[in-house]
Amino acid sequence: MVISAVLLFTKGLWLPRRDVRLKQTAMKPTGFGGLASLMLMALLVGAVWLRAPLLTHSLWNDEEYGMRRHAHGEWEQDKEGRWAFEPNDWAETLFECRVGNNHHLNSAAGKVALSGWRFVTGEPREAFSEAVLRTPAFIAGILTLVLVAILGREMGVPWVGLGAAGLLALHPWHVRYAVEARG
């Protein structure tokens, strides 16, 4: 998503001016019309349908490590043998990556999502949800499809952008990584 957003926002630096583009191609860059808009909406609904069941799968080792050490906290035993939950603070989230396994933006987004979820639901500080932790990646993955379609439109070939977004929506690696709590 970040790469798509950077390309979209820097299009003036690398994409020919619109009037030059119109002369080079016979296509007129327009917004998404009725059919294209419906197709994009159907594509997004299908992408959500494919990815949503994966939100609740258990975490992989690196996801769990990043969640425990940088986004949520962990249970620790004191000298008397009592267990207590030790939440992470923002300094740990942003600055305590010692093994290179933490993706800072993902950990920060996960921390915000978990904190918001606990605030809305009234869950205790030690409560945790895989689906909530993965929601920022899920949203970013869906928005990537929209950005690819918009990028195609901005380049003057809206149907190519829509087709590329469709291929990305069905690609197994995008389906997988768009719902995993990784950077």
C-alpha positions as CSV (number, residue, x, y, z in Angstrom):
1,M,0.0,0.0,0.0
2,V,2.8,2.4,0.8
3,I,4.4,1.9,-2.6
4,S,1.1,2.5,-4.3
5,A,0.5,5.6,-2.3
6,V,3.9,7.0,-3.0
7,L,3.5,6.4,-6.8
8,L,0.1,8.0,-6.7
9,F,1.3,11.1,-4.8
10,T,4.4,11.5,-6.9
11,K,2.8,11.0,-10.3
12,G,3.6,14.5,-11.3
13,L,7.3,13.7,-11.1
14,W,7.3,10.6,-13.4
15,L,4.0,10.6,-15.3
16,P,3.8,12.7,-18.5
17,R,1.5,15.7,-18.3
18,R,-2.1,15.0,-18.9
19,D,-2.3,16.9,-22.2
20,V,0.8,15.0,-23.5
21,R,-0.7,11.7,-22.4
22,L,-3.9,12.5,-24.3
23,K,-2.0,13.0,-27.5
24,Q,0.0,9.8,-27.0
25,T,-2.9,7.6,-26.3
26,A,-6.4,7.7,-27.9
27,M,-7.9,7.1,-24.4
28,K,-9.3,9.9,-22.4
29,P,-8.5,9.6,-18.7
30,T,-11.8,9.9,-16.9
31,G,-13.1,8.9,-13.6
32,F,-14.6,5.5,-13.1
33,G,-18.0,5.5,-14.8
34,G,-21.0,3.5,-13.7
35,L,-19.8,0.0,-14.9
36,A,-16.3,0.5,-13.8
37,S,-17.4,1.7,-10.4
38,L,-19.7,-1.3,-10.0
39,M,-16.9,-3.6,-11.0
40,L,-14.5,-2.0,-8.5
41,M,-17.1,-2.4,-5.8
42,A,-17.7,-6.0,-6.7
43,L,-14.0,-6.6,-6.7
44,L,-13.6,-5.1,-3.2
45,V,-16.6,-7.1,-1.9
46,G,-15.0,-10.3,-3.3
47,A,-11.6,-9.3,-1.8
48,V,-13.1,-8.8,1.6
49,W,-15.0,-12.1,1.3
50,L,-11.7,-13.9,0.5
51,R,-9.7,-12.3,3.3
52,A,-12.1,-11.9,6.2
53,P,-12.1,-15.6,7.3
54,L,-8.3,-15.4,7.7
55,L,-8.4,-12.6,10.3
56,T,-9.1,-15.1,13.1
57,H,-6.5,-17.6,12.3
58,S,-3.9,-18.1,15.1
59,L,-0.7,-16.1,14.8
60,W,2.5,-17.2,13.2
61,N,5.6,-17.2,15.3
62,D,6.9,-13.8,14.0
63,E,3.4,-12.3,14.3
64,E,3.1,-13.5,17.9
65,Y,6.6,-12.2,18.8
66,G,5.9,-8.8,17.4
67,M,2.5,-8.6,19.1
68,R,3.9,-9.8,22.5
69,R,7.1,-7.8,22.6
70,H,6.0,-4.6,20.8
71,A,2.2,-4.1,20.4
72,H,0.4,-5.8,23.4
73,G,2.5,-7.1,26.3
74,E,3.1,-10.4,27.9
75,W,2.4,-12.4,31.1
76,E,5.5,-12.5,33.4
77,Q,6.2,-14.4,36.6
78,D,7.6,-12.6,39.6
79,K,10.0,-14.0,42.2
80,E,7.1,-15.2,44.4
81,G,5.7,-17.2,41.5
82,R,2.7,-14.9,40.8
83,W,1.8,-14.1,37.2
84,A,1.1,-10.6,36.2
85,F,0.4,-9.0,32.8
86,E,3.1,-6.5,31.8
87,P,1.7,-4.2,29.0
88,N,4.1,-2.6,26.5
89,D,4.5,1.2,26.4
90,W,5.0,3.3,23.3
91,A,8.8,3.4,23.8
92,E,8.9,-0.4,23.5
93,T,6.7,-0.3,20.5
94,L,8.7,2.3,18.6
95,F,12.3,1.9,19.9
96,E,13.0,-1.5,21.4
97,C,13.4,-3.7,18.3
98,R,16.5,-5.8,19.1
99,V,16.2,-8.8,16.8
100,G,14.9,-7.1,13.6
101,N,11.6,-8.9,13.7
102,N,9.5,-6.0,14.5
103,H,7.9,-3.8,11.8
104,H,7.4,-0.5,13.6
105,L,4.4,0.8,11.6
106,N,2.6,-2.6,11.9
107,S,3.3,-2.7,15.7
108,A,2.1,0.8,16.2
109,A,-1.0,0.2,14.1
110,G,-1.7,-3.0,16.0
111,K,-1.3,-1.2,19.3
112,V,-3.7,1.5,18.3
113,A,-6.2,-1.1,17.0
114,L,-6.0,-3.2,20.2
115,S,-6.3,-0.1,22.4
116,G,-9.3,1.2,20.5
117,W,-11.0,-2.2,20.6
118,R,-10.5,-2.5,24.4
119,F,-11.8,1.1,24.8
120,V,-15.0,0.4,22.8
121,T,-15.7,-3.1,24.2
122,G,-14.6,-2.4,27.8
123,E,-12.2,-5.4,27.7
124,P,-9.4,-5.5,30.3
125,R,-5.9,-4.4,29.4
126,E,-4.7,-8.0,29.0
127,A,-7.5,-8.9,26.5
128,F,-6.3,-9.7,23.0
129,S,-7.9,-10.5,19.6
130,E,-6.1,-11.8,16.5
131,A,-8.7,-10.3,14.3
132,V,-8.3,-6.8,15.8
133,L,-4.5,-7.1,15.6
134,R,-4.7,-8.0,11.9
135,T,-7.4,-5.3,11.0
136,P,-4.8,-2.6,10.1
137,A,-3.1,-4.9,7.6
138,F,-6.6,-6.0,6.3
139,I,-7.6,-2.4,5.7
140,A,-4.3,-1.6,4.1
141,G,-4.6,-4.6,1.8
142,I,-8.1,-3.6,0.6
143,L,-7.0,0.0,0.1
144,T,-4.1,-1.2,-2.0
145,L,-6.6,-2.5,-4.5
146,V,-8.3,0.9,-4.7
147,L,-5.0,2.6,-5.1
148,V,-3.9,0.3,-8.0
149,A,-7.2,1.0,-9.7
150,I,-6.8,4.8,-9.2
151,L,-3.2,4.6,-10.4
152,G,-4.4,3.0,-13.6
153,R,-7.0,5.7,-14.1
154,E,-4.5,8.5,-13.5
155,M,-2.1,6.9,-16.0
156,G,-5.0,7.2,-18.6
157,V,-5.9,3.5,-18.7
158,P,-8.6,3.0,-16.1
159,W,-9.5,-0.5,-17.3
160,V,-5.9,-1.7,-17.0
161,G,-5.8,-0.3,-13.4
162,L,-9.1,-2.1,-12.7
163,G,-7.7,-5.3,-14.2
164,A,-4.5,-5.1,-12.2
165,A,-6.5,-4.5,-9.1
166,G,-8.6,-7.6,-10.0
167,L,-5.5,-9.8,-10.5
168,L,-4.0,-8.5,-7.2
169,A,-7.3,-9.2,-5.4
170,L,-7.1,-12.9,-6.5
171,H,-3.4,-13.4,-6.1
172,P,-2.7,-16.0,-3.3
173,W,0.2,-14.0,-1.8
174,H,-1.8,-10.8,-1.6
175,V,-4.7,-12.7,0.0
176,R,-2.4,-14.2,2.6
177,Y,-0.3,-11.2,3.4
178,A,-3.1,-8.7,3.4
179,V,-4.4,-10.2,6.6
180,E,-1.2,-11.1,8.5
181,A,0.2,-8.9,11.3
182,R,3.5,-8.2,9.5
183,G,5.1,-5.1,8.1
